[in-house]
Amino acid sequence: MNDRSALEWLSEARDYALEVQKLASGLSQKTFDDDRRTQFALCFCLIVVGEALNRVPKDVQALAPDIHWVTVIGLRNRLVHSYWLIDTQIILRIAQADISALVSSIDRLVEKIR
């Protein structure tokens, strides 16, 4: 049984998204490609973000059309189920260019439902 609220799932997604930002900050593609530990950490955090957002009820998801729910959850599924297809360039780009907007969108959604 799931006793967690939408706010708890959103908070967890936000926390792990912020961790993605920290891990990727200032990282070059070459450094990322050469550092499997950071690759694994970043991918794990992205998996948690996708899983947590997937647990947010659909009616709450509908309040934030600016969040690309299907894309974020789809990334989680790719990382978990098709890990051999992971492209480190795409992962680093997401971490450095897209996560910040996701955090902001989550913050706005949390404010809406509080």
HELIX and SHEET records of a PDB file:
HELIX    1   1 ALA A    6  ALA A   24  1                                  19    
HELIX    2   2 GLN A   29  ASP A   34  1                                   6    
HELIX    3   3 ARG A   36  ASN A   54  1                                  19    
HELIX    4   4 LYS A   58  GLN A   61  1                                   4    
HELIX    5   5 TRP A   69  HIS A   81  1                                  13    
HELIX    6   6 TYR A   83  LEU A   85  5                                   3    
HELIX    7   7 THR A   88  ARG A   93  1                                   6    
HELIX    8   8 ILE A   94  ASP A   98  3                                   5    
HELIX    9   9 ILE A   99  ILE A  113  1                                  15    
END                                                                             
